[in-house]
């Protein structure tokens, strides 16, 4: 009889790190702590997905910053600058 192999995955509901048998990859499993459902996924594929979403988020931030840069922003009145410095 062979020993089962486990991987660690965080529960998206409660955040606990769960030990999940490799044979459950791709299946819906239930967190024993909060009873939330999650799909057992390969940790290596999750890293790639998060890198892709991080790049998409950075691209979107660049788009927003570029659109704001094209707008003309009126200069601040000196009185507003002095009032803002009171909060420092």
C-alpha positions as a Markdown table, in Angstrom:
| # | Residue | x | y | z |
|---|---|---|---|---|
| 1 | Unk | 0.0 | 0.0 | 0.0 |
| 2 | Unk | 1.5 | 3.4 | -1.0 |
| 3 | Unk | 1.2 | 6.6 | 1.0 |
| 4 | Unk | -1.0 | 9.2 | -0.5 |
| 5 | Unk | 0.6 | 12.4 | -1.9 |
| 6 | Unk | -0.9 | 15.7 | -0.8 |
| 7 | Unk | -0.5 | 19.3 | -1.9 |
| 8 | Unk | -1.4 | 22.5 | 0.0 |
| 9 | Unk | -4.1 | 24.9 | -1.2 |
| 10 | Unk | -5.8 | 27.8 | 0.5 |
| 11 | Unk | -9.5 | 27.8 | 1.1 |
| 12 | Unk | -11.0 | 30.8 | -0.8 |
| 13 | Unk | -13.7 | 31.1 | 1.9 |
| 14 | Unk | -11.8 | 30.9 | 5.2 |
| 15 | Unk | -8.2 | 31.2 | 4.0 |
| 16 | Unk | -7.0 | 28.1 | 5.8 |
| 17 | Unk | -4.3 | 26.0 | 4.2 |
| 18 | Unk | -5.7 | 22.6 | 3.3 |
| 19 | Unk | -3.9 | 19.4 | 2.6 |
| 20 | Unk | -5.6 | 17.9 | -0.4 |
| 21 | Unk | -4.8 | 14.5 | -2.0 |
| 22 | Unk | -3.4 | 14.7 | -5.5 |
| 23 | Unk | -6.0 | 12.3 | -6.7 |
| 24 | Unk | -8.7 | 15.0 | -6.0 |
| 25 | Unk | -7.1 | 17.5 | -8.5 |
| 26 | Unk | -9.8 | 19.0 | -10.7 |
| 27 | Unk | -12.6 | 17.9 | -8.4 |
| 28 | Unk | -14.8 | 20.0 | -6.1 |
| 29 | Unk | -13.8 | 19.4 | -2.5 |
| 30 | Unk | -15.2 | 20.8 | 0.8 |
| 31 | Unk | -13.2 | 22.6 | 3.4 |
| 32 | Unk | -13.5 | 20.7 | 6.7 |
| 33 | Unk | -13.2 | 24.0 | 8.7 |
| 34 | Unk | -15.8 | 26.3 | 7.1 |
| 35 | Unk | -17.6 | 23.8 | 4.8 |
| 36 | Unk | -16.9 | 26.0 | 1.8 |
| 37 | Unk | -16.6 | 24.4 | -1.7 |
| 38 | Unk | -13.5 | 24.8 | -3.8 |
| 39 | Unk | -11.9 | 23.2 | -6.8 |
| 40 | Unk | -8.7 | 21.4 | -6.1 |
| 41 | Unk | -6.2 | 22.9 | -8.5 |
| 42 | Unk | -2.5 | 22.4 | -9.3 |
| 43 | Unk | -0.6 | 25.1 | -7.3 |
| 44 | Unk | 1.7 | 25.6 | -10.3 |
| 45 | Unk | -1.2 | 26.5 | -12.6 |
| 46 | Unk | -2.5 | 29.0 | -10.0 |
| 47 | Unk | 0.7 | 30.9 | -10.0 |
| 48 | Unk | 0.6 | 31.3 | -13.8 |
| 49 | Unk | -3.0 | 32.5 | -13.6 |
| 50 | Unk | -2.2 | 35.0 | -10.9 |
| 51 | Unk | 0.7 | 36.3 | -13.0 |
| 52 | Unk | -1.6 | 36.7 | -16.0 |
| 53 | Unk | -4.1 | 38.6 | -14.0 |
| 54 | Unk | -1.4 | 40.7 | -12.4 |
| 55 | Unk | -0.2 | 41.7 | -15.9 |
| 56 | Unk | -3.8 | 42.4 | -17.0 |
| 57 | Unk | -4.3 | 44.6 | -13.9 |
| 58 | Unk | -1.0 | 46.5 | -14.7 |
| 59 | Unk | -2.1 | 47.0 | -18.3 |
| 60 | Unk | -5.5 | 48.4 | -17.1 |
| 61 | Unk | -3.8 | 50.7 | -14.7 |
| 62 | Unk | -1.5 | 52.0 | -17.5 |
| 63 | Unk | -4.6 | 52.6 | -19.6 |
| 64 | Unk | -6.3 | 54.6 | -16.9 |
| 65 | Unk | -3.2 | 56.6 | -16.1 |
| 66 | Unk | -2.7 | 57.4 | -19.8 |
| 67 | Unk | -6.3 | 58.5 | -20.2 |
| 68 | Unk | -5.9 | 60.8 | -17.1 |
| 69 | Unk | -2.7 | 62.2 | -18.4 |
| 70 | Unk | -4.4 | 63.3 | -21.6 |
| 71 | Unk | -6.9 | 65.4 | -19.6 |
| 72 | Unk | -5.9 | 68.9 | -18.6 |
| 73 | Unk | -5.9 | 69.3 | -14.8 |
| 74 | Unk | -6.2 | 72.9 | -13.6 |
| 75 | Unk | -3.4 | 74.0 | -11.3 |
| 76 | Unk | -4.0 | 74.2 | -7.6 |
| 77 | Unk | -4.6 | 77.6 | -6.0 |
| 78 | Unk | -1.7 | 78.5 | -3.6 |
| 79 | Unk | -4.3 | 78.8 | -0.8 |
| 80 | Unk | -5.2 | 75.1 | -1.4 |
| 81 | Unk | -1.6 | 74.0 | -1.1 |
| 82 | Unk | -1.1 | 75.8 | 2.2 |
| 83 | Unk | -4.2 | 74.3 | 3.6 |
| 84 | Unk | -3.1 | 70.8 | 2.5 |
| 85 | Unk | 0.2 | 71.3 | 4.2 |
| 86 | Unk | -1.6 | 71.9 | 7.5 |
| 87 | Unk | -2.4 | 68.2 | 7.6 |
| 88 | Unk | 1.2 | 67.0 | 7.5 |
